[in-house]
């Protein structure tokens, strides 16, 4: 009996020693920093399993795959997310597993700018690294199918903002984000709009916002400019705004708007058509959207650029003609369309 007890005691001690040894080994392998001397990037392709990734990392001398995968199974953390990860010196196998489970991937910024056209936005997206391009070279109907939209024209549908994406994301997914944000903001602002506006739908307000966006870079002027256009619509006056004419000219516009251009018939020539043009002409920021739905209640019906980035507003045609003579016919030497920074 004593021999059995002695044997059992020895076995227990051996088990404890083994457990301690295993614990030390596990801690050494899972809690010790990996052999990373500088910041490196780890690409995890879609569909790659934890086992396949572990084997790859073991071949690179970064971890013990069997131990790492076994630990992941033990804690129920085997569903890793694909993407591009940043591995820094000091990172442990346990911390790496946490990053993979959380999807803590490298994210890049894409900034859609107020006043851009849809074509400019697409061109910009095509210049970004690590973004999959699916819309290039396609006509709108094909793009529309990929995006899943019902709108017959893409202009102005996307909210200008900074969006994050990861390697493998596409221009389609990014534009869907921008579209959803535009719809959300426009819906909220439409519900709180001022009374007696000459818009039948939120889309018409979006058209107006795009015109305001192209007319001024000064936030303090946006409501006043929107007020001018709203009053002109209410009085059945033509909008007579140059940005819509320029948009309608497309590639035929070379940077200098002429009288001939103002007489050229297009659906966007607001010197010739009454009411709003058929679509927005650019991406509209929230300030322009707000201005279109909360226009100034003043009396001005005209405005002209003063050459310092600001505008002169007038209530009568005589006042406006005098302002045109002062600021346009005798332009200052340092004439500019945006304020000095």
C-alpha positions in Angstrom: 0.0 0.0 0.0 2.8 2.3 0.9 4.4 1.6 -2.4 1.2 2.5 -4.2 0.9 5.7 -2.3 4.5 6.6 -3.0 3.9 5.8 -6.7 0.7 7.9 -6.8 2.6 10.8 -5.0 5.4 10.6 -7.6 2.8 10.5 -10.4 1.1 13.6 -9.0 4.3 15.5 -8.7 5.2 14.5 -12.2 1.8 15.7 -13.4 2.3 19.0 -11.6 5.8 19.4 -13.1 4.4 18.5 -16.6 1.6 21.0 -16.2 4.0 23.7 -15.1 6.3 22.8 -18.0 3.4 22.9 -20.5 2.3 26.2 -19.0 5.7 27.7 -19.4 6.0 26.4 -22.9 2.6 27.8 -23.8 3.4 31.1 -22.2 6.7 31.3 -23.9 5.2 30.6 -27.3 1.9 32.4 -27.1 2.7 35.4 -24.8 6.2 36.1 -25.9 6.8 38.6 -28.7 7.2 37.1 -32.2 10.4 37.6 -34.2 9.3 40.8 -35.8 12.0 43.4 -36.0 10.1 46.0 -38.0 6.6 46.8 -39.0 5.3 44.3 -41.5 2.0 43.7 -43.3 0.2 40.4 -43.2 -2.3 39.7 -46.0 -5.0 37.2 -45.1 -6.9 36.2 -48.4 -10.6 35.6 -48.3 -11.3 32.0 -47.4 -8.0 31.2 -45.8 -8.3 29.0 -42.8 -6.7 29.5 -39.4 -4.7 26.3 -40.0 -3.4 27.4 -43.4 -2.4 30.8 -42.0 -0.7 29.2 -39.0 1.3 27.0 -41.2 2.4 30.0 -43.3 3.4 31.9 -40.2 5.3 28.9 -38.8 7.3 28.7 -42.1 8.2 32.3 -41.5 9.5 31.5 -38.1 6.9 33.6 -36.3 4.9 31.0 -34.2 4.2 27.4 -33.4 1.2 26.6 -35.6 0.1 23.5 -33.7 0.1 25.3 -30.4 -1.4 28.5 -31.8 -4.3 26.7 -33.6 -4.9 24.4 -30.6 -5.2 27.4 -28.3 -7.6 29.1 -30.8 -9.8 26.0 -30.8 -9.6 25.8 -27.0 -11.0 29.4 -26.6 -13.4 29.1 -29.5 -11.5 31.7 -31.6 -11.1 30.1 -35.1 -13.1 32.4 -37.3 -10.5 34.9 -38.6 -11.3 37.8 -40.9 -9.6 38.4 -44.1 -7.7 41.6 -44.9 -4.4 43.4 -44.5 -3.0 43.5 -41.0 -0.1 45.5 -39.5 2.3 43.5 -37.4 4.5 45.6 -35.1 7.5 44.6 -33.0 6.4 43.2 -29.6 3.2 41.6 -31.0 2.5 38.1 -29.5 0.7 35.2 -31.1 -2.2 35.7 -28.7 -2.5 39.4 -29.6 -2.3 38.4 -33.3 -5.2 36.0 -32.9 -7.2 38.8 -31.2 -6.5 41.1 -34.2 -7.6 38.4 -36.6 -10.8 37.7 -34.8 -11.7 41.3 -34.4 -10.8 42.2 -38.0 -8.4 44.9 -36.9 -7.2 45.4 -40.4 -5.3 48.3 -42.0 -7.8 51.0 -43.1 -7.3 53.6 -45.8 -9.2 56.9 -46.3 -11.1 57.9 -49.4 -12.3 61.5 -49.4 -15.1 62.6 -51.7 -15.1 66.4 -52.0 -18.0 68.9 -52.1 -18.6 70.2 -55.6 -17.1 67.2 -57.5 -19.1 65.6 -60.3 -19.7 61.9 -60.4 -17.1 61.6 -63.1 -14.5 63.3 -60.9 -15.4 61.1 -58.0 -15.0 57.9 -60.1 -11.6 59.1 -61.5 -10.4 59.8 -57.9 -11.5 56.4 -56.7 -9.6 54.8 -59.6 -6.4 56.5 -58.3 -6.6 54.9 -54.8 -4.4 52.1 -53.8 -5.8 48.8 -52.6 -9.3 49.6 -53.8 -10.8 47.1 -56.3 -12.2 49.0 -59.3 -15.3 47.6 -60.8 -17.1 50.6 -62.4 -14.4 51.9 -64.7 -15.3 51.9 -68.3 -19.0 51.0 -67.7 -21.9 53.0 -68.8 -24.4 54.1 -66.1 -26.9 51.3 -66.7 -24.2 48.7 -66.0 -22.9 50.7 -63.1 -26.4 51.1 -61.8 -26.9 47.3 -61.8 -23.7 46.8 -59.8 -24.6 49.5 -57.3 -28.2 48.3 -57.0 -29.7 51.7 -57.6 -33.0 52.6 -59.3 -32.0 56.3 -60.0 -31.7 57.0 -63.7 -28.8 59.5 -63.2 -25.8 59.2 -60.8 -25.0 62.9 -60.4 -25.2 64.2 -56.8 -26.3 60.9 -55.2 -23.3 60.5 -53.0 -22.5 62.4 -49.8 -19.0 64.1 -49.9 -17.1 62.9 -46.8 -14.1 60.8 -45.8 -14.8 57.1 -45.9 -12.6 54.2 -44.7 -11.9 51.1 -46.7 -9.7 48.1 -46.4 -7.7 46.2 -49.0 -10.1 44.2 -51.2 -13.0 46.6 -50.8 -14.4 48.0 -54.1 -15.5 51.3 -55.5 -19.0 49.8 -55.5 -19.0 49.2 -51.7 -17.6 52.7 -51.0 -20.2 54.4 -53.2 -22.9 52.5 -51.5 -21.8 53.9 -48.2 -21.8 57.4 -49.6 -25.2 56.9 -51.2 -26.7 55.6 -47.9 -25.3 58.6 -46.0 -26.7 61.0 -48.6 -30.1 59.4 -48.3 -30.0 59.5 -44.5 -29.0 63.2 -44.2 -31.3 64.3 -47.0 -34.2 62.5 -45.4 -33.5 64.1 -42.0 -33.2 67.6 -43.4 -36.2 67.2 -45.6 -38.3 66.4 -42.6 -37.2 69.7 -40.9 -37.4 71.9 -44.0 -38.8 75.4 -44.0 -42.3 76.0 -45.2 -43.4 77.2 -48.6 -40.4 75.9 -50.5 -40.8 75.4 -54.3 -39.7 71.8 -54.2 -42.0 68.8 -54.7 -39.5 66.2 -53.7 -36.2 65.8 -51.7 -34.5 65.2 -55.1 -35.4 68.7 -56.2 -33.9 70.0 -53.0 -30.8 68.0 -53.8 -30.6 69.7 -57.2 -30.8 73.1 -55.6 -28.2 72.2 -53.0 -25.8 71.2 -55.8 -26.2 74.6 -57.4 -25.5 76.3 -54.1 -22.5 74.1 -53.7 -21.0 75.2 -57.0 -21.9 78.9 -56.5 -20.0 79.6 -53.3 -17.3 78.2 -50.9 -18.5 80.5 -48.1 -20.7 78.9 -45.6 -22.1 82.2 -44.5 -23.4 82.9 -48.0 -25.1 79.6 -48.7 -28.5 80.4 -47.2 -28.5 83.8 -49.0 -27.7 82.3 -52.4 -30.3 79.6 -51.9 -32.8 82.4 -51.0 -32.0 84.2 -54.3 -32.8 81.0 -56.3 -35.9 80.1 -54.3 -37.3 83.6 -54.8 -36.6 83.4 -58.5 -38.4 80.1 -58.7 -41.3 81.5 -56.8 -41.5 84.5 -59.2 -41.2 82.2 -62.3 -37.8 83.8 -63.1 -35.1 81.8 -64.7 -32.3 80.8 -62.4 -29.6 82.0 -64.8 -26.8 80.3 -62.9 -23.5 79.7 -64.7 -22.5 76.4 -63.0 -25.5 74.6 -64.6 -24.6 75.9 -68.0 -21.0 74.7 -67.5 -22.3 71.3 -66.4 -24.5 71.1 -69.5 -21.6 71.9 -71.8 -19.6 68.9 -70.5 -16.3 68.4 -72.3 -17.1 71.3 -74.6 -16.4 73.7 -71.7 -12.7 74.8 -71.9 -12.6 77.1 -68.8 -14.1 80.3 -70.3 -17.9 80.8 -70.4 -19.0 82.9 -73.4 -22.2 84.5 -74.5 -22.4 81.8 -77.2 -22.5 79.2 -74.4 -25.3 81.0 -72.6 -27.4 80.7 -75.8 -26.6 77.1 -76.4 -29.6 74.9 -75.7 -29.1 72.1 -73.1 -31.3 70.7 -70.4 -29.0 72.5 -67.9 -28.9 76.0 -69.5 -30.9 77.9 -66.8 -30.6 81.0 -68.9 -33.0 79.3 -71.4 -35.0 76.8 -69.4 -37.4 77.7 -66.5 -37.2 76.0 -63.2 -34.5 73.6 -62.0 -32.3 71.5 -64.2 -33.2 67.8 -64.5 -30.5 66.5 -62.1 -28.0 67.8 -59.6 -24.7 69.1 -61.0 -22.3 68.0 -58.2 -21.8 66.5 -54.8 -23.5 68.6 -52.2 -22.2 69.0 -48.6 -24.5 69.2 -45.6 -24.2 73.0 -45.4 -25.5 73.3 -48.9 -28.3 70.8 -48.3 -29.3 72.7 -45.2 -29.2 76.0 -47.1 -31.4 74.7 -49.9 -34.0 73.6 -47.3 -33.6 76.8 -45.1 -33.1 79.6 -47.5 -32.6 83.2 -46.4 -35.8 85.2 -46.3 -34.3 88.4 -47.7 -35.3 90.3 -50.8 -32.3 89.8 -53.1 -32.9 88.4 -56.5 -29.4 88.7 -58.0 -25.8 88.3 -56.9 -22.4 88.7 -58.6 -18.9 87.6 -57.6 -16.8 90.4 -56.2 -13.5 88.8 -57.0 -12.4 88.2 -53.4 -14.4 84.9 -53.0 -17.5 86.7 -51.8 -20.6 88.0 -53.6 -22.6 91.2 -53.9 -26.3 90.7 -53.5 -28.9 92.9 -55.0 -32.7 93.2 -54.8 -33.2 95.1 -58.1 -31.9 94.7 -61.6 -30.5 98.3 -61.5 -28.5 97.5 -58.4 -27.3 94.3 -59.9 -26.1 95.9 -63.1 -24.2 98.5 -61.1 -22.6 95.7 -59.1 -21.7 93.8 -62.4 -20.1 97.0 -63.7 -18.1 97.5 -60.5 -16.9 94.0 -59.9 -17.0 92.2 -63.3 -16.4 94.8 -66.0 -13.5 96.3 -64.0 -12.0 93.2 -62.5 -9.4 93.6 -59.8 -5.9 92.4 -60.6 -6.0 89.7 -57.9 -9.5 88.5 -58.9 -10.3 85.1 -57.4 -13.4 82.9 -57.0 -12.5 81.7 -53.5 -11.5 83.7 -50.4 -7.9 84.2 -49.4 -6.8 81.6 -46.9 
